[in-house]
Amino acid sequence: MNDLFKNGLAGALLVAAAAGAGTPAAAGPTLDAVRQRGEIVCGVNTGVGGFSIADSSGQWTGLTTDFCRAVSSAVLGDAAKEKFVPLSPQQRFTALQSGEVDMLTMAATWTLTRDASLGLLYAGVYFYDGQGFLVPKSLGLKSATELDGASICTATGTTSELNLADYFRANKITFTPVVFEAQNEARAAFFSGRCQAFSADMSILSSVRISDAPNPDDWQILPEMISKEPLGPVVGRNDLEWFTIAKWTLMALIEAEELGVTSQNVDQMKESQDPGIQRLLGTSGDLGEKLGLDAGWAYRAIKRSGNYGEMFERNVGPNTPLRMERGANALWSKGGLMYAMPVR
């Protein structure tokens, strides 16, 4: 073995050893700003029941606001605070690009164009959705293909406009788009009779039918799901440390459900001898250090917001007004798509 080869091999082994040893993560600018401020600022929808909606006292509830709270607890500890900034579809990405918010936790579909050209990163998927149609039962429709010639209300700045055009063109039928800047304007116009149908993500349609309709039983969601709408948290591309924290907080909430760790039993689970639970809750290993956080980051997130299944059931599940089944949002082991990358 010649000296050049030996020296090169030795150098490669040193690099590999250093990488394997694990180096504590340096805090990125967003985490530094959040800690200095003592508060995380999350951009949310202007009001979608089950996902992000404020009550009369200004208290925000919903699956996506629960995720914001989970990240807040992971990074700020017991002093966690959150500020929720309601944003329209047209405002949301600009607000994140400008630094007005630290993260978008709202219904924002992950697409190639958004991922590749906006300077942003999706940190995973917390709800698998698809676009559909809400119509009056009085129309007697059984399928979206019967909407030929209908006027359809939707919001601009969303994936809905392109999906509608694609669907109607593919089915060789026509429609008249009636487009509004905000979702609440589009649904108000629909319920006032300006359009025969309202089109948005199924999650939004379920919420709108319950919260906005004069009588929910007079309205129906047609069976077709005309698109794929993976919804997830969005952060800036210029801070990979913050992206990593958001991504692994989501994975921790999903893995907690996989392991049977809940907000109710998480303290008892700290005594578990299961190596996976020990790593997740920080009783062994140094995963928090790798994220620039302490050992209890995932424990606090789970304690505050619950595991993913708890968040789903509490906000949008069968026992809520939205009455949504897990479907694609069930764990992979139960026929769904929710699959946590290994928290190890």
C-alpha positions as CSV (number, residue, x, y, z in Angstrom):
1,M,0.0,0.0,0.0
2,N,1.7,3.3,-1.1
3,D,2.0,6.3,1.2
4,L,-0.5,8.4,-0.8
5,F,-3.2,5.8,-0.6
6,K,-2.5,5.2,3.1
7,N,-2.7,8.9,3.9
8,G,-5.9,9.3,1.9
9,L,-7.5,6.3,3.6
10,A,-6.5,7.6,7.0
11,G,-8.0,11.0,6.2
12,A,-11.3,9.4,5.1
13,L,-11.5,7.3,8.2
14,L,-10.9,10.4,10.4
15,V,-13.8,12.2,8.6
16,A,-16.1,9.2,8.9
17,A,-15.2,8.9,12.6
18,A,-15.9,12.5,13.3
19,A,-19.3,12.3,11.5
20,G,-20.2,9.2,13.4
21,A,-19.3,10.7,16.7
22,G,-22.1,13.2,16.4
23,T,-21.5,16.9,16.8
24,P,-23.9,19.2,18.8
25,A,-25.9,21.3,16.4
26,A,-25.2,25.0,16.4
27,A,-28.4,27.1,16.9
28,G,-29.5,28.8,13.7
29,P,-30.7,32.4,13.4
30,T,-34.4,31.5,13.7
31,L,-33.9,29.5,16.9
32,D,-31.7,32.3,18.3
33,A,-34.4,34.9,17.5
34,V,-37.2,32.7,19.0
35,R,-35.3,32.2,22.2
36,Q,-34.4,35.9,22.4
37,R,-38.0,36.9,21.9
38,G,-39.3,34.1,24.1
39,E,-42.1,33.4,21.6
40,I,-42.6,31.5,18.4
41,V,-44.6,33.3,15.7
42,C,-46.7,30.9,13.5
43,G,-48.7,31.9,10.4
44,V,-52.1,30.2,10.3
45,N,-55.3,30.2,8.2
46,T,-57.7,33.1,8.8
47,G,-60.1,30.6,10.3
48,V,-60.7,26.9,9.5
49,G,-62.4,24.9,12.2
50,G,-60.4,21.9,13.4
51,F,-57.2,23.2,11.9
52,S,-56.7,26.9,13.0
53,I,-59.5,29.0,14.4
54,A,-59.8,31.6,17.2
55,D,-62.7,31.6,19.6
56,S,-64.4,34.7,21.0
57,S,-61.6,35.2,23.6
58,G,-58.9,35.0,20.9
59,Q,-57.7,31.5,21.9
60,W,-56.5,29.5,18.8
61,T,-57.3,25.8,18.5
62,G,-56.8,23.2,15.8
63,L,-54.5,20.5,14.5
64,T,-52.0,22.9,12.9
65,T,-52.0,25.3,15.9
66,D,-51.3,22.3,18.1
67,F,-48.2,21.6,16.0
68,C,-47.0,25.1,16.5
69,R,-47.4,24.6,20.3
70,A,-45.4,21.4,20.1
71,V,-42.5,23.1,18.4
72,S,-42.7,26.0,20.8
73,S,-42.5,23.6,23.8
74,A,-39.7,21.7,22.2
75,V,-37.5,24.8,21.8
76,L,-38.6,27.1,24.6
77,G,-39.3,24.6,27.4
78,D,-41.8,25.3,30.1
79,A,-41.8,29.0,29.3
80,A,-43.2,28.3,25.8
81,K,-45.3,31.0,24.2
82,E,-46.9,31.3,20.8
83,K,-48.2,34.1,18.6
84,F,-50.6,33.2,15.8
85,V,-50.8,35.5,12.8
86,P,-53.8,34.8,10.5
87,L,-52.8,35.0,6.8
88,S,-54.7,34.7,3.5
89,P,-53.4,32.4,0.8
90,Q,-51.8,35.3,-1.0
91,Q,-50.1,36.6,2.1
92,R,-48.7,33.4,3.6
93,F,-45.5,32.8,1.7
94,T,-44.5,36.4,1.6
95,A,-45.0,36.6,5.4
96,L,-42.5,33.7,5.8
97,Q,-40.1,35.1,3.3
98,S,-40.0,38.5,5.0
99,G,-39.5,37.1,8.5
100,E,-42.9,38.2,9.7
101,V,-43.5,34.7,10.9
102,D,-41.1,31.9,11.9
103,M,-43.1,29.1,10.4
104,L,-46.3,28.5,8.5
105,T,-48.6,26.0,10.3
106,M,-51.6,26.1,8.1
107,A,-53.2,24.4,5.1
108,A,-50.4,24.9,2.6
109,T,-50.0,22.2,-0.1
110,W,-46.6,20.8,-0.8
111,T,-45.9,21.2,-4.6
112,L,-42.8,21.2,-6.7
113,T,-43.2,24.9,-7.6
114,R,-43.5,26.0,-4.0
115,D,-40.7,23.8,-2.9
116,A,-38.3,24.7,-5.6
117,S,-38.9,28.4,-6.4
118,L,-40.1,30.2,-3.2
119,G,-37.0,29.9,-1.1
120,L,-38.9,27.7,1.4
121,L,-38.9,24.2,2.7
122,Y,-41.7,21.8,3.7
123,A,-40.8,20.0,6.9
124,G,-43.1,17.0,6.3
125,V,-46.8,16.3,6.1
126,Y,-49.2,16.5,9.0
127,F,-52.4,16.0,6.9
128,Y,-53.0,14.2,3.7
129,D,-55.9,15.9,1.9
130,G,-57.5,16.4,-1.5
131,Q,-59.7,18.9,-3.2
132,G,-63.5,18.4,-3.5
133,F,-66.8,20.1,-3.9
134,L,-69.5,21.3,-1.5
135,V,-72.9,21.7,-3.1
136,P,-76.5,22.2,-1.9
137,K,-78.4,18.9,-1.5
138,S,-81.3,20.5,-3.3
139,L,-79.3,20.2,-6.6
140,G,-79.6,16.4,-6.3
141,L,-76.1,15.8,-7.6
142,K,-74.3,12.5,-7.1
143,S,-71.0,13.3,-8.9
144,A,-68.8,16.2,-9.7
145,T,-69.1,15.3,-13.4
146,E,-72.6,16.6,-13.2
147,L,-71.3,20.2,-12.5
148,D,-71.0,20.8,-16.3
149,G,-71.6,24.6,-16.8
150,A,-71.7,25.4,-13.1
151,S,-70.2,28.5,-11.5
152,I,-67.7,27.4,-8.8
153,C,-66.4,29.6,-5.9
154,T,-62.8,29.2,-4.8
155,A,-59.9,31.2,-3.4
156,T,-57.0,32.6,-5.4
157,G,-53.4,32.0,-4.4
158,T,-54.2,28.3,-3.8
159,T,-53.7,25.1,-5.7
160,S,-57.5,25.0,-6.2
161,E,-57.6,27.1,-9.3
162,L,-55.3,24.9,-11.3
163,N,-56.9,21.7,-10.0
164,L,-60.3,22.9,-11.1
165,A,-59.1,23.8,-14.6
166,D,-57.3,20.4,-14.9
167,Y,-60.3,18.4,-13.7
168,F,-62.9,20.0,-15.9
169,R,-60.6,19.9,-19.0
170,A,-59.8,16.2,-18.4
171,N,-63.5,15.4,-18.1
172,K,-64.4,17.6,-21.2
173,I,-66.9,19.7,-19.2
174,T,-67.1,23.4,-18.6
175,F,-67.3,25.7,-15.5
176,T,-67.2,29.3,-14.6
177,P,-64.6,30.1,-11.9
178,V,-65.6,32.8,-9.3
179,V,-62.4,33.6,-7.6
180,F,-61.9,35.5,-4.3
181,E,-58.7,36.6,-2.5
182,A,-59.7,34.9,0.8
183,Q,-61.4,31.6,1.6
184,N,-63.9,33.2,3.8
185,E,-65.0,35.5,1.0
186,A,-65.4,32.5,-1.4
187,R,-67.5,30.5,1.1
188,A,-69.7,33.6,1.9
189,A,-70.4,34.1,-1.7
190,F,-71.2,30.4,-2.1
191,F,-73.7,30.4,0.8
192,S,-75.3,33.6,-0.6
193,G,-76.1,31.7,-3.8
194,R,-73.6,33.3,-6.1
195,C,-72.1,29.9,-7.1
196,Q,-73.5,26.4,-7.5
197,A,-70.5,24.8,-5.8
198,F,-67.6,25.7,-3.5
199,S,-64.3,24.0,-4.1
200,A,-61.4,23.6,-1.7
201,D,-59.6,20.9,0.3
202,M,-61.9,18.3,1.8
203,S,-60.7,19.4,5.3
204,I,-61.9,23.0,4.6
205,L,-65.2,21.7,3.1
206,S,-65.9,19.7,6.2
207,S,-65.1,22.7,8.4
208,V,-67.1,25.1,6.3
209,R,-70.2,22.8,6.2
210,I,-70.3,22.6,10.0
211,S,-69.3,26.2,10.9
212,D,-70.7,28.4,8.0
213,A,-73.7,26.6,6.6
214,P,-77.1,27.9,7.7
215,N,-78.1,24.2,8.2
216,P,-75.3,21.7,7.7
217,D,-77.8,18.9,6.7
218,D,-78.8,20.9,3.6
219,W,-75.3,20.6,2.1
220,Q,-73.2,17.7,0.8
221,I,-69.6,17.0,-0.1
222,L,-69.5,15.2,-3.5
223,P,-67.5,11.9,-3.5
224,E,-64.8,12.9,-5.9
225,M,-61.4,13.9,-4.6
226,I,-59.8,15.6,-7.6
227,S,-56.3,16.2,-6.4
228,K,-53.5,15.3,-3.9
229,E,-53.0,17.9,-1.2
230,P,-50.3,17.0,1.2
231,L,-50.3,19.7,3.9
232,G,-47.4,20.4,6.1
233,P,-45.4,23.0,8.1
234,V,-43.2,25.4,6.0
235,V,-40.0,27.2,7.0
236,G,-37.4,29.3,5.3
237,R,-34.7,27.6,3.2
238,N,-32.0,29.9,4.7
239,D,-32.0,28.1,8.1
240,L,-31.5,24.4,7.9
241,E,-31.2,24.1,11.7
242,W,-34.8,25.4,12.1
243,F,-36.0,23.2,9.3
244,T,-34.5,20.2,11.1
245,I,-36.2,21.1,14.4
246,A,-39.6,21.4,12.7
247,K,-39.2,18.2,10.8
248,W,-38.1,16.1,13.7
249,T,-40.8,17.5,16.0
250,L,-43.3,16.3,13.6
251,M,-41.6,12.9,13.3
252,A,-41.5,12.7,17.1
253,L,-45.3,13.2,17.4
254,I,-45.9,10.5,14.8
255,E,-43.4,8.1,16.4
256,A,-45.0,8.7,19.8
257,E,-48.3,7.4,18.4
258,E,-46.4,4.4,16.9
259,L,-44.9,3.6,20.3
260,G,-48.1,4.2,22.3
261,V,-46.7,7.3,24.1
262,T,-49.5,9.9,24.8
263,S,-49.9,13.2,26.7
264,Q,-51.6,11.2,29.4
265,N,-49.0,8.5,30.0
266,V,-45.8,10.3,28.9
267,D,-44.6,10.7,32.5
268,Q,-45.0,7.0,33.3
269,M,-43.4,6.2,29.9
270,K,-40.2,7.8,31.1
271,E,-39.7,4.7,33.2
272,S,-40.0,2.4,30.2
273,Q,-37.1,0.1,29.3
274,D,-38.0,0.2,25.6
275,P,-34.9,1.7,23.9
276,G,-37.0,3.5,21.4
277,I,-39.1,5.2,24.0
278,Q,-36.0,6.1,26.0
279,R,-34.5,7.8,23.0
280,L,-37.7,9.6,22.2
281,L,-38.2,10.9,25.7
282,G,-34.6,11.7,26.3
283,T,-33.9,9.3,29.1
284,S,-31.0,7.9,27.1
285,G,-28.9,9.1,24.2
286,D,-28.2,12.7,23.0
287,L,-30.8,13.3,20.3
288,G,-31.7,16.7,21.7
289,E,-28.1,17.8,21.5
290,K,-28.0,16.9,17.9
291,L,-30.9,19.4,17.3
292,G,-29.4,22.1,19.4
293,L,-32.0,21.4,22.1
294,D,-32.0,19.7,25.4
295,A,-32.9,16.1,26.2
296,G,-36.5,16.8,27.0
297,W,-37.5,18.4,23.7
298,A,-39.8,15.6,22.5
299,Y,-41.2,14.9,25.9
300,R,-42.4,18.5,26.2
301,A,-43.9,18.5,22.7
302,I,-45.8,15.3,23.4
303,K,-46.9,16.4,26.9
304,R,-48.2,19.7,25.5
305,S,-49.9,18.7,22.3
306,G,-50.2,14.9,22.5
307,N,-49.0,12.5,19.9
308,Y,-50.2,12.8,16.3
309,G,-53.2,10.6,16.8
310,E,-54.4,12.6,19.8
311,M,-54.1,15.8,17.8
312,F,-56.1,14.3,15.0
313,E,-58.9,12.9,17.2
314,R,-59.1,16.0,19.4
315,N,-59.5,18.5,16.5
316,V,-61.0,16.7,13.4
317,G,-61.7,13.1,14.3
318,P,-65.0,11.2,14.3
319,N,-66.1,12.6,17.7
320,T,-65.7,16.2,16.7
321,P,-68.1,18.3,14.6
322,L,-66.0,17.6,11.5
323,R,-66.4,13.8,11.9
324,M,-63.3,13.0,9.8
325,E,-62.0,9.4,9.7
326,R,-58.2,8.8,9.8
327,G,-58.1,7.4,6.3
328,A,-54.8,8.3,4.7
329,N,-53.8,10.0,7.9
330,A,-53.8,6.7,9.8
331,L,-50.5,5.2,10.8
332,W,-48.7,3.2,8.1
333,S,-49.2,0.1,10.3
334,K,-53.0,0.7,10.1
335,G,-53.4,1.2,6.4
336,G,-52.5,4.9,6.3
337,L,-49.6,7.1,5.1
338,M,-48.3,8.4,8.5
339,Y,-44.8,7.0,8.9
340,A,-42.2,8.5,11.2
341,M,-38.6,8.5,10.1
342,P,-36.7,6.7,12.9
343,V,-36.1,9.0,15.9
344,R,-32.7,7.5,16.7
